[in-house]
Amino acid sequence: MNANRERIAKLQQEMKAEGMDMYLVPTADFHQSEYVGDYFKARAWLSGFTGSAGTLVVTQDRACLWTDGRYFIQAAKQLEDTGVSLMKMGEEGVPTVDAFIQENLPEKGCLGCDGRTISVAEGKEYEKLLDGKEAVLKCGVDLAGKIWTDRPEMSREPVYVLDVKYAGKSREEKIAQAEEERGNMINEHEITKRAYQQAEEIVEASKKEARDMKIGAKEYADELLQQVDEQMKRMGEFTSGSVEGIMKDYQQRVQSFNAGLEQKRQILQQNRKELNVNRSNN
């Protein structure tokens, strides 16, 4: 039997013992590095595909490997006789990893993985994906490690600081830049938050004023809310450019928004004055 077939079969036995219906093996180490050391090449060891990008998903009766167009030829050759099906990412009719899991994981089933090799965001996405099936994510077991008896040792090389000629900027410069960008992002968030709060306050005040004047409160409030929503959507569409550009754009939009609301307020006040005059004459 092909060595990779044997490894997949052993993995399926371990899955069964752990109560797992499906097992996910990404190409990653504990730090989400782009290129991983030999200790972390479980996906390559299991499947036989040695490319730098790919995800292996194993069920109780099949194994599939996803990779992108750079590796289609290499993967097709290396997966011969392994029993692993090549899933060509982006090709018509080929499901994504998430879609495959959603379609093939049974109700109240279990998806397993070595949780140290997926990010927190990925883990949350998988949990969300499984909610609809009342399934669970079991990420505390490294099944590949159980059957990979001659697994290379984890790297013991010392950590060193990368020279600035390779890094482009010193650690201090990068920290300062990150802090500056964080401050700008907070300011950007506060501007948007204040705009929403101000809009809500004005809408509520306008509703009350409209009720006092016995005019169409609902119609006016709906119109005003629609204007607010449109303004906020336009603000949200600005996703490119420098942080400084984003800040200036937000400030201009908020100023324009406030000017429009002030105009509406003045119209309401004028209408109320005219209404009071009419009441006095009657």
QUIFEN-V177089 format. One record per residue. RES is the residue in one letter. PHI is phi in radians with two decimals (* if undefined). OMEGA is omega as a letter, one per 30 degrees, with the letter a starting at -180 (* if undefined). NEAR is the number of other ideal C-beta (glycine too) atoms within 8 Angstrom. Layout:
[[RES;PHI;OMEGA;NEAR] [RES;PHI;OMEGA;NEAR]]
This chain:
[[M;*;l;4] [N;-0.96;a;8] [A;-1.03;a;7] [N;-1.24;l;12] [R;-1.05;a;11] [E;-1.10;a;9] [R;-1.14;l;11] [I;-1.10;l;15] [A;-1.09;l;8] [K;-1.15;l;9] [L;-1.09;l;14] [Q;-1.11;l;10] [Q;-1.15;l;8] [E;-1.14;l;11] [M;-1.04;a;15] [K;-1.08;l;9] [A;-1.12;a;6] [E;-1.59;a;11] [G;1.29;a;6] [M;-1.76;l;12] [D;-1.60;a;10] [M;-2.66;l;15] [Y;-2.30;a;12] [L;-1.88;l;14] [V;-2.20;a;14] [P;-1.45;l;10] [T;-1.80;a;9] [A;-2.85;l;9] [D;-1.92;a;10] [F;-1.27;a;5] [H;-2.11;l;4] [Q;1.02;l;5] [S;-1.20;l;7] [E;-1.24;l;3] [Y;-2.03;a;4] [V;-1.84;l;9] [G;-1.28;a;9] [D;-1.04;a;5] [Y;-1.05;a;11] [F;-1.69;a;10] [K;-1.55;a;10] [A;-1.15;l;11] [R;-1.08;l;14] [A;-1.19;a;10] [W;-1.14;a;10] [L;-1.29;a;15] [S;-1.60;a;17] [G;1.69;l;11] [F;-1.51;a;15] [T;-1.80;l;7] [G;-1.04;a;10] [S;-1.41;a;5] [A;-2.34;l;8] [G;2.96;l;13] [T;-2.32;l;12] [L;-1.83;l;14] [V;-2.15;a;15] [V;-2.06;l;14] [T;-1.89;a;9] [Q;-1.25;a;6] [D;-2.30;l;3] [R;-2.79;l;7] [A;-2.44;a;14] [C;-2.31;l;12] [L;-2.18;l;17] [W;-1.75;l;10] [T;-2.63;a;16] [D;-1.65;a;7] [G;-1.01;l;7] [R;-1.13;a;7] [Y;-2.06;a;12] [F;-0.98;a;10] [I;-1.18;l;6] [Q;-1.06;a;10] [A;-1.12;a;14] [A;-1.03;a;9] [K;-1.26;a;7] [Q;-1.28;a;11] [L;-1.56;l;13] [E;-1.03;l;6] [D;1.17;l;5] [T;-1.58;a;13] [G;1.45;l;9] [V;-1.62;l;14] [S;-1.47;l;8] [L;-1.48;l;11] [M;-1.90;a;11] [K;-1.42;a;9] [M;-1.02;l;10] [G;1.51;l;6] [E;-1.40;a;6] [E;-1.06;l;3] [G;1.46;l;3] [V;-1.69;a;8] [P;-1.25;l;7] [T;-1.28;l;7] [V;-1.03;a;10] [D;-1.08;a;8] [A;-1.13;l;8] [F;-1.12;l;12] [I;-1.07;a;15] [Q;-1.08;a;10] [E;-1.37;a;7] [N;-1.83;l;8] [L;-1.30;a;12] [P;-1.21;l;8] [E;-1.00;a;6] [K;1.01;l;6] [G;-1.46;a;11] [C;-2.42;l;12] [L;-1.79;a;17] [G;-1.94;l;14] [C;-2.96;l;14] [D;-1.47;a;13] [G;-1.04;l;8] [R;-1.29;a;6] [T;-1.82;l;10] [I;-2.15;a;13] [S;-1.37;l;6] [V;-1.05;l;5] [A;-1.07;l;6] [E;-1.11;l;8] [G;-1.04;l;12] [K;-1.16;l;8] [E;-1.13;l;9] [Y;-1.15;l;14] [E;-1.08;l;9] [K;-1.12;a;7] [L;-1.10;a;10] [L;-1.45;a;14] [D;-0.96;a;7] [G;-1.14;l;6] [K;-1.81;a;11] [E;0.98;a;7] [A;-1.64;a;12] [V;-2.17;l;7] [L;-1.86;a;12] [K;-1.94;a;12] [C;-2.12;a;10] [G;-1.78;a;4] [V;-2.23;l;9] [D;-1.65;a;7] [L;-1.17;l;14] [A;-1.05;l;12] [G;-1.12;a;9] [K;-1.24;a;8] [I;-1.85;a;10] [W;-1.55;a;9] [T;-1.23;a;4] [D;-1.89;a;4] [R;-1.06;l;8] [P;-1.07;l;7] [E;-1.22;l;6] [M;-1.18;a;6] [S;-1.00;l;6] [R;-2.05;a;4] [E;-1.16;a;4] [P;-1.19;l;3] [V;-1.40;l;3] [Y;-2.47;l;4] [V;-1.47;a;4] [L;-1.24;a;6] [D;-1.03;a;6] [V;-1.06;l;8] [K;-1.20;l;4] [Y;-1.68;a;6] [A;-1.37;l;9] [G;1.59;l;4] [K;-2.43;l;7] [S;-1.31;l;7] [R;-1.01;a;6] [E;-1.10;l;6] [E;-1.13;a;8] [K;-1.17;l;10] [I;-1.13;l;8] [A;-1.08;l;8] [Q;-1.12;l;9] [A;-1.12;l;8] [E;-1.15;l;8] [E;-1.12;l;8] [E;-1.13;l;9] [R;-1.10;l;8] [G;-1.08;l;8] [N;-1.14;l;12] [M;-1.13;l;9] [I;-1.13;l;8] [N;-1.08;l;9] [E;-1.08;l;12] [H;-1.13;a;8] [E;-1.16;l;8] [I;-1.08;l;12] [T;-1.10;a;11] [K;-1.08;a;8] [R;-1.12;l;9] [A;-1.08;l;13] [Y;-1.10;a;10] [Q;-1.07;a;8] [Q;-1.11;l;10] [A;-1.07;a;13] [E;-1.10;l;8] [E;-1.10;a;8] [I;-1.19;l;11] [V;-1.07;a;12] [E;-1.11;l;8] [A;-1.13;a;8] [S;-1.17;l;14] [K;-1.03;a;11] [K;-1.12;a;8] [E;-1.12;l;10] [A;-1.16;l;13] [R;-1.11;l;8] [D;-1.07;a;7] [M;-1.55;l;10] [K;1.01;l;4] [I;-1.91;a;7] [G;-1.18;a;6] [A;-1.08;a;9] [K;-1.09;a;6] [E;-1.11;a;7] [Y;-1.18;a;12] [A;-1.10;l;12] [D;-1.09;l;8] [E;-1.10;a;8] [L;-1.16;l;13] [L;-1.09;l;9] [Q;-1.11;l;8] [Q;-1.11;l;9] [V;-1.09;a;12] [D;-1.06;l;8] [E;-1.09;l;8] [Q;-1.12;a;13] [M;-1.19;l;12] [K;-1.11;l;8] [R;-1.12;l;9] [M;-1.12;a;13] [G;-1.27;a;7] [E;-1.29;a;6] [F;-1.43;a;10] [T;-2.06;a;4] [S;-2.12;l;3] [G;1.69;a;6] [S;-1.26;l;5] [V;-1.07;l;9] [E;-1.08;l;7] [G;-1.11;l;8] [I;-1.09;a;12] [M;-1.07;a;12] [K;-1.12;a;8] [D;-1.10;l;11] [Y;-1.06;a;13] [Q;-1.08;l;9] [Q;-1.10;a;8] [R;-1.18;l;11] [V;-1.14;l;12] [Q;-1.08;l;8] [S;-1.10;l;9] [F;-1.10;l;12] [N;-1.10;l;9] [A;-1.10;l;8] [G;-1.12;l;9] [L;-1.17;l;12] [E;-1.12;l;8] [Q;-1.09;l;8] [K;-1.08;a;10] [R;-1.10;l;10] [Q;-1.13;l;8] [I;-1.10;l;8] [L;-1.09;l;12] [Q;-1.10;l;8] [Q;-1.11;l;8] [N;-1.09;a;10] [R;-1.17;l;11] [K;-1.07;l;8] [E;-1.13;l;8] [L;-1.14;l;9] [N;-1.14;l;8] [V;-1.12;l;8] [N;-1.10;l;8] [R;-1.13;a;7] [S;-1.15;a;6] [N;-1.17;a;5] [N;-1.39;*;4]]
